[in-house]
Amino acid sequence: MFAIVRTGGKQYRVAPGDKIVVEKLAGSAGDSIDLTDVLLAGEGSDLKSTSGLIVAAEIIAQAKGDKVTVFKKRRRHNYRRKAGHRQQHTILRILTIGGKGAPKKAEPKAEAKSEPKAAAPAKAEKPAAEKKAAAPKAEKAAAPAKTKSTKDAAPAKAAAKPAAKKAAPKAKK
């Protein structure tokens, strides 16, 4: 039996046991997924109805494609841009083509989730003497540092130079 499924904007002809490389899908290696967008299904020359048909697949790996180099150039304008890209892919193994979905893995038991957590211990307050000792340190950290900025000094130097030039003009011959 074969089916044509659509995923990631592309269409793939699949049969049970096939391995296909598709655009990145959510999940990790070993997870089972269902491809529900089935366009065509059949066996040989006989076509079957696709209503409610599901293709079950297993994720083999999450991988990257080959590197593609993108190079842009505009002649006589000294314009060159070079970039690379590696597309994210998911490798799938087709398990079954039929009405039922992929077999789901057993979920953790609900008993472990329902156990109540122990209450967190309440924070003890610091004595008043420790609070007073910590306060001056915070004030020092909050006070701005008194340093001379180079931005403030630059205008003063610039203003001094033109005044010196006006005081001693050059004699013309």
C-alpha positions in Angstrom: 0.0 0.0 0.0 1.2 3.5 -0.7 0.1 7.0 0.2 0.9 10.6 -0.8 1.3 12.8 2.2 1.9 16.6 2.5 4.2 18.0 5.2 6.4 21.1 5.2 4.8 22.4 2.0 6.0 19.4 0.0 4.4 16.1 -1.0 5.9 12.6 -0.5 5.0 9.2 -1.8 5.4 6.8 1.0 5.0 3.1 1.8 5.5 1.2 5.1 9.2 0.8 5.8 10.3 3.8 3.7 12.6 6.5 5.1 12.0 10.1 4.1 13.7 13.4 4.9 11.2 16.2 5.6 11.2 19.8 6.9 11.8 20.0 10.7 9.0 18.6 12.8 8.7 18.9 16.6 9.9 15.8 18.5 13.0 13.9 19.4 14.5 10.7 18.1 12.3 7.7 18.9 9.0 9.7 19.1 6.0 8.6 17.0 4.0 11.1 15.0 1.0 10.9 12.7 0.8 12.5 9.3 -2.8 13.3 8.8 -2.7 15.3 5.6 -3.1 12.3 3.2 -3.8 13.4 -0.4 -4.0 10.0 -2.1 -3.8 6.3 -1.0 -4.0 3.0 -2.8 -2.5 -0.3 -3.7 -1.4 -0.9 -7.2 -3.9 0.8 -9.5 -6.7 0.7 -6.9 -7.3 4.0 -5.1 -8.8 4.2 -1.6 -10.7 6.9 0.3 -8.5 9.2 2.3 -11.1 10.3 4.8 -9.8 9.5 8.3 -6.6 7.9 6.9 -3.5 8.4 9.0 0.1 7.6 8.2 2.1 6.6 11.3 5.8 7.5 11.3 8.7 7.3 13.8 11.4 10.0 14.1 14.8 8.5 13.4 16.8 11.7 13.8 16.9 15.5 13.7 19.6 16.6 11.3 20.9 19.5 9.3 21.1 19.6 5.5 24.2 20.5 3.4 25.5 24.0 3.7 24.2 26.4 1.0 26.4 29.5 0.3 24.5 32.7 -0.5 26.7 35.2 -2.4 25.4 38.6 -3.5 27.4 41.0 -5.7 26.7 44.2 -7.5 29.4 44.9 -10.0 31.2 48.2 -10.1 29.8 49.2 -6.6 32.2 47.3 -4.3 29.2 45.4 -2.9 29.7 41.8 -1.8 27.8 39.8 0.8 28.5 36.2 1.7 26.3 34.2 4.0 25.7 30.5 4.6 22.6 28.4 5.6 22.0 24.9 6.8 18.4 23.7 6.7 16.9 21.7 9.6 15.5 18.3 8.6 13.7 15.4 10.3 14.3 11.9 9.1 11.2 9.7 9.4 10.5 6.0 9.1 7.0 5.2 7.9 5.4 2.5 10.1 1.9 2.0 8.9 -0.7 3.5 6.6 -4.2 3.0 8.0 -7.0 4.4 10.2 -5.2 4.1 13.5 -2.4 6.4 14.6 1.1 5.5 15.8 1.4 3.4 18.9 1.9 5.9 21.8 4.5 5.4 24.5 3.3 4.8 28.0 2.9 8.0 30.0 4.2 8.3 33.5 1.8 7.1 36.2 -0.6 9.8 37.6 0.1 8.6 41.2 3.6 10.1 41.1 2.2 13.5 39.9 -0.5 13.7 42.6 1.8 13.6 45.6 1.7 16.9 47.5 5.0 18.8 47.9 6.3 19.5 51.3 5.8 23.1 52.5 8.7 25.4 52.1 10.3 26.6 55.3 9.5 30.2 56.2 12.4 32.7 56.0 13.6 34.0 59.3 13.9 37.7 59.7 17.3 39.3 60.5 17.8 40.9 63.8 17.7 44.8 63.9 21.5 45.0 64.5 22.2 43.1 61.2 19.8 45.3 59.3 21.6 48.5 60.4 25.0 47.1 59.5 23.8 46.2 56.0 22.3 49.6 55.3 25.5 51.7 55.0 26.9 49.2 52.4 23.8 49.6 50.3 24.1 53.4 50.4 27.7 53.3 49.3 26.8 51.1 46.3 24.0 53.4 45.3 26.1 56.6 45.4 27.5 57.5 41.9 31.2 57.4 41.5 32.9 60.8 41.1 35.2 60.4 38.0 36.1 62.9 35.4 34.5 62.1 32.1 36.5 62.5 28.9 33.5 63.9 27.2 33.5 66.8 29.7 37.2 67.5 29.1 37.0 67.5 25.3 34.9 70.7 24.8 37.2 72.6 27.1 40.3 71.7 25.0 38.5 72.6 21.8 37.4 76.0 23.1 41.0 76.8 24.2 42.6 76.1 20.8 40.6 78.7 18.7 41.3 81.4 21.4 45.0 80.8 21.1 44.9 81.2 17.3 43.0 84.5 17.5 45.5 85.8 20.0 48.5 85.3 17.7 47.5 85.9 14.1 50.1 85.1 11.4 51.8 88.0 9.6 51.2 88.2 5.9 54.1 89.1 3.5 
